Amino acid sequence: MFKFWRFTPVALVMALAISSFAISYAAEPAVQLPADTQALFRINFRAMIDSPLAKKMGIEKASEIMKTLPGAEILTDLGFDPLKDIDSLTVAAPGGGDMEKGLIIVMGKFKAEKLVAKANEEAKNNKDKVKTHKAGDKTIFEVIIPDQQVPMFMMIASNSMILASTQKDYLEKSLADSGSKLANKNFSTLVEKLDPNLAISMVAVSSAFPSKGLPEPAKAIVDGIESVGGGVGIDKDITLSINVSAKDEDSSKKLKETMDQGMAQALGFLGLMAAQQKELTPVLEFVKSMKTGSKGKVMSLEGKLPGKVIEDAVFGSK
């Protein structure tokens, strides 16, 4: 069964690369989360690519490398450069632990007319892989993704936004509800406080967490959480900052204990792996830097990986 959260950014980029996506052209809309969203995960590609660390690592060379990959000519024909034209990818999921639902929102610079033409060509020549559906005056493309049991429904809502969902009805509902306020006020407040400059960010409230089917220890932990927020920042260094709001002080302390135990186990495993694979050294150092804290009902997790550690791992120490 297709788990919505497994649809990664890489899969979406590949879908774009082979022109297996849904298209609908409209006026430029504002970024809008579905009204029932209670969990959000966002990758800010611009923050990553434009960071001093990425530039020092030679990110600009990646575009040239991508031109040599299979299928790169399609991107050239479409006038699309993933490194320059994708700004962010957001996965918005509803509450109730329904991992089959959700909406993917990709923001960037897209040449909609060219994408429309290519998508129509794919629908005509590869009917077993791409199908079209009408949603009022819009077109939704049903795309068969290799090795997945359910299709992806996609559209380009404008020159700056691509939308996708594993459920056509949910995509249509999201479009119909565009402009509606977020139903969960606590979640809405957390989203407003989220730092837009984070490279990777997430926020979720307890009603979004799946607890059915979890083993009792894990279920007890999940049941003790009210919300989670924070993410990863990239500048000259990489930083991590996450706050977990628990239902009471005792739950916060238990979360800290569980996190400390998990990190201790991870350090032992990574230590053995890094001894054999030196490229894992930055990961090991990042985990080593992580510190947990518990104050009142809030459990915190922070860490920092100096850019020099990554540089030394890639280029060698000087």
N, C-alpha and C positions, 0 to 999 in steps of 0.2 A: 504494500500500500504506500502511496506517495505521502510522505511527511512534508508539510509545507516548509518547515524550517530548514529542510535539507537542500532546498533550492538555493544554491550558493551564488555569489556574485560571479564566480568563474563560469558557472553554467549559463548565466544570463548573457555574459559577454560572448560566449561561444554561440549562443542562439542568435545574437546579433551578427556575428561573423559569418554564419551560414545563411543569414537572411530568413531564419525560421522564427518570425515574430508576428504579432498582430498589429494592424495599422488602422488608425482613424485620425484624420486631420481636423483640427479645430482651432479656435482662437486661443491665445496664450492664457491658460488658467493659473490660478495660484496654487501653491502646494497645499493639499488638503488631505488630512488623515480621515479614514472612515469614522463615523460617529461612534461606533462600538469598539474602537481600538483601545486596548488596555495593556499592550506590550509593544515596544518599539526597539528595533535594532538598526543602527545606521552606520554606514561606512562613508566617510567624507574623503573621497579620493583627492579632491583639490587640496585639502589640508595635508594629506600624505605627500602628494607629488610635489607640491610647492614648498615643502618644508626644507630648511637648511640641511638637514640630515640627508634627505633624499637626493638633493642636488649634489651634495658632497660625495654621495655614493654613485653618482653618474646616472641618475634616472633618465636624463635626456637621451641616453643611448638606447633605451628600451624601444623607442618608436622605430628606430632603424632596424633593430633586431626583429621586431614584429613584422616588418615588411618582407622578411625572408621566410616567414612561416607559411605552411599550406593554407590556402584560402585567403591570403592577404590581399590578393588582387580584387576580391569582392569589396573589402573595406575601402580600397583605393577608389574603385568605381563609385562607391557611395559617398565618397568624400568624408569618411569617418575615421578618426584616430582615437581609439579608446583612452589613451593617456591624456589627450588634450580635450576631448569632447564629453567625457563622463565626469560629472561633478560629484554626485553622491548616489548611493543606493540605500533605500530605506525599506525595511520589512515591518509592516504593521499588522499585528495579530489581534483578534478579538478576545474577549474573556471567555470563561467557561472551560478553558483547557482544550478547546477544539483546535488541534494542531493541523487539521485539514484545511482550515480557512485562513485567509489573510490576503494582504495586498502588497505587491512589490512596486515601489515608486522609484524610478530612475530619473534623475535630473541631469541635464547637460545641454549640449548644443547638437541638435539633430536636423538634418536636411530632410524634412518630412516628405516632400514631394518625391525625392529619389527613393526614399524608403518605401513609400506607398507603391511606386511603380515596381520595385523589386519584389515586394511582398505579393502583389497581384500576379506577377510572373511565376513566383513559387507556387501559389495556389492553383494556377492554371496547369503547370507542368508537373507538379508533385501532389496530386490530390490525396494520396494516401498519407502524406505527411502534414499537409496544411489545408485546413478547411475554413470557410468564411461563415460568419453569422452576422445578422443585422441586429442592431440595438438602437431603434429609432433611426436617427440620421447618422449613426456611427457604425463602423465595421469592426468586428472582433474576429481575430484569427485564432483558430484552434490549432495548436502546434503539437505534434507528436515528438516527444523528446526521447532519444534512445535510452533504453534500460529503465524507463519509468513506466509504471502501470497506468498512470492517468496523464492526460495531456495538460498543457499550459495554455491559458487563454490570455492573449496579449493585444495591446493596441498602443499606438502612438497618439497621445492626447493632444500634442502640440509639438512645436519645434524645440521645446525644452523638457518635455516629459513623456516617459514611457511607463505604461501601467501593465501589470500582469497579475494573474491569480490562477490557482488550480481549479477554481470554480467559476464558471461563467456567470451564474446568478449573483455571486458575491461581487464580481467585477461590475456588473450592471447596477447592483444596489449601491455600490460605492460611488458610481457616477451620478446616480439619481439623488443621492444624499449629499453631493458636493456642496459645501458651504455650511453644512450643519455643524453645530458645536459638538465637542467631545462629550459623550454622555456621562463618563466617570469624571467627576470634578477633581478628585485626588490625582488621577492620572494627568489631567489637563494641567494642573499646577506643577507637577513634576516635569512635564514636557517644557513648560515655559521657563523653568529654572535650568534646564539642560544647556550646557555650554555648546554653542553651535560650532565652535572652532575645534572641538575634539575630533581626532582622526577616526576613532571608533567610539560610538556611544550607545547606551542602552538605558531603558527605563521600563519598569513594569510594576503593576500592582498585583496583590495576592490573588485576585479573582482570575487572573490570566494564567496562573500556574496550574499545570496538570498534576493532580494528586492521585487519581484513580489508578490502580495497578502498581503503584510504587511500593517497595518493601517498607515495612513499618518504620525502621529508623529514618529512612529518607522522607517518608510521609510526615513524620513528626517534625522534621526540620522545615519542610515546605509549609506546613500548617502554622509554623511560628513566625512566618515572614509576612509583613504588610506591604513592603515595596522595596524595589532595588533601583538604584540609579548611579550613573557615572560612566567611566570609560577610559580610553587610552588617548593621550596627547602625544603628538610628535612635533618637535622643534629641532633643537640641536641634540636633544636626548629624547628618550621615550619614557613617558610617565604613566602610571596607572593610579586611578583614584575611584573607588567604588564604595558607596554607602548602602548598607542594608538596614532598613527600619523594621525592627521586630515588634511583635505584639506586646511584649513586656520585657523587663530587664533580664529576667532569667533566660528567656529565649535568645536574647542577644548574646549572653555569655556562652550558651550552648553552641550557638552558631560560630563564635570565635574558637571554641575548643575543637569543633569539627573541622573548621578551616585550618587550624594549626596542625592537626593530625594529618590532614590531606596534604598539606604543603611539606611536611616532614617526609612523608612517603614519596612525594614527587621529587624532592631533593635527592633522596637516596637513589631512585631510579635514574634521574637525569645525570647524577654524578657518575654512575657506571657507564651510561651511554656516551657522555661527553669525553670520557677517558679514551673511548674508541673512535668517536667522531668529533673532531675538534670544532666542526661547524656548529655544533650544538652548544658551544660555550656561552654565546649570548643568552640563550634560553635559560641555561643554568644560572647565570649571573642575575638575570631578571628575577627568577624565582627566589634566589638568595636575598635579593633586596626587599622582597615583599614583607610587610609588617601588618599585623592585624591589631585592632583596638576595639574596645567596648566601653561606651560611655552612655549610661542610661539605656534607652531602647535601641541605640544605633551601634551596629557593628561596622567597622571601617576596614578597608584593605587598600594599602598604598604600596607603590613600588617605583623604582627608577632604574633605567638602564642607560648609562652614559653612551653617547654616540661613539666615543672612541673604542669602546668594547666591540661594537659592531664593525667598525672600520678595521680594527686589528684582526678580527676573525675573517674578514673578507680579503683585505689587502696585505695582512701580516703586520706585526708590530714593528715600529721603527726604533 
